[in-house]
Amino acid sequence: MRDIRLSTEFFHHPKIQKLKRRRGPQGILSLLQLYAEIAKHRPDGDISSLDQEWISIATDLPEEQVDPFIEDLVSLKLLDRENGILS
């Protein structure tokens, strides 16, 4: 079984507080769901092959909300993007 580890300060971290302001509590839940699915299915962290539908299912977000959500995660440095590849 794989797991993800969270600091006890996770919910108070400025990046998470900013995500909450931008996306509401669902944004934080979607982030945790995404991290859990990545740990389960992409333990090496390479998510470059994941499509919008996969992320939509993993995060419980409608597909039209996936791109703006990912852009928020990248801008907050909760996900990395290098040369168009997410990790």
C-alpha positions as CSV (number, residue, x, y, z in Angstrom):
1,M,0.0,0.0,0.0
2,R,1.3,3.5,-0.9
3,D,0.7,6.5,1.2
4,I,1.2,10.3,1.2
5,R,2.6,12.2,4.1
6,L,1.3,15.5,5.2
7,S,2.9,17.9,7.6
8,T,0.7,18.9,10.6
9,E,1.1,22.4,9.2
10,F,-0.3,21.5,5.8
11,F,-3.6,23.3,6.1
12,H,-1.9,26.4,7.4
13,H,0.8,26.7,4.8
14,P,0.6,29.9,2.7
15,K,0.4,27.9,-0.6
16,I,-2.6,25.9,0.7
17,Q,-4.3,29.0,2.1
18,K,-3.9,30.6,-1.3
19,L,-5.3,27.5,-3.0
20,K,-8.3,27.7,-0.6
21,R,-8.9,31.3,-1.5
22,R,-8.8,30.5,-5.2
23,R,-10.7,27.2,-5.2
24,G,-12.4,26.9,-1.9
25,P,-12.3,23.8,0.3
26,Q,-12.9,21.7,-2.8
27,G,-9.5,22.9,-4.2
28,I,-7.7,21.4,-1.2
29,L,-9.7,18.2,-1.3
30,S,-8.9,17.9,-5.1
31,L,-5.2,18.5,-4.4
32,L,-5.2,15.7,-1.8
33,Q,-7.1,13.4,-4.1
34,L,-4.7,14.1,-6.9
35,Y,-1.6,13.5,-4.7
36,A,-3.1,10.2,-3.5
37,E,-3.8,9.0,-7.1
38,I,-0.4,10.0,-8.2
39,A,1.2,8.1,-5.3
40,K,-1.0,5.1,-6.2
41,H,-0.6,5.1,-10.0
42,R,2.6,7.1,-10.7
43,P,4.8,6.6,-7.7
44,D,7.8,7.9,-9.7
45,G,6.0,11.3,-9.9
46,D,5.9,11.4,-13.7
47,I,2.4,12.6,-14.5
48,S,3.3,13.8,-18.0
49,S,1.1,11.1,-19.7
50,L,-2.0,11.9,-17.6
51,D,-4.8,13.4,-19.6
52,Q,-7.5,15.8,-18.6
53,E,-10.1,13.0,-18.1
54,W,-7.8,11.1,-15.7
55,I,-7.2,14.2,-13.7
56,S,-10.9,15.1,-13.7
57,I,-11.7,11.6,-12.3
58,A,-8.9,11.7,-9.8
59,T,-9.9,15.1,-8.5
60,D,-13.7,15.0,-8.8
61,L,-13.6,18.1,-10.9
62,P,-15.5,18.7,-14.1
63,E,-13.2,18.4,-17.1
64,E,-13.6,22.2,-17.9
65,Q,-12.2,23.0,-14.4
66,V,-9.1,20.8,-14.7
67,D,-6.9,23.2,-16.7
68,P,-7.5,26.2,-14.4
69,F,-7.0,24.0,-11.4
70,I,-3.7,22.7,-12.8
71,E,-2.6,26.3,-13.6
72,D,-3.3,27.3,-10.0
73,L,-1.2,24.3,-8.7
74,V,1.7,25.2,-11.0
75,S,1.5,28.9,-10.1
76,L,1.5,28.0,-6.4
77,K,4.4,25.5,-7.0
78,L,2.3,22.6,-5.8
79,L,3.0,20.9,-9.1
80,D,6.0,21.5,-11.3
81,R,6.0,22.1,-15.1
82,E,9.1,22.0,-17.1
83,N,9.0,22.3,-20.9
84,G,5.3,21.6,-20.8
85,I,5.7,18.4,-18.7
86,L,4.0,18.1,-15.4
87,S,5.6,16.4,-12.4
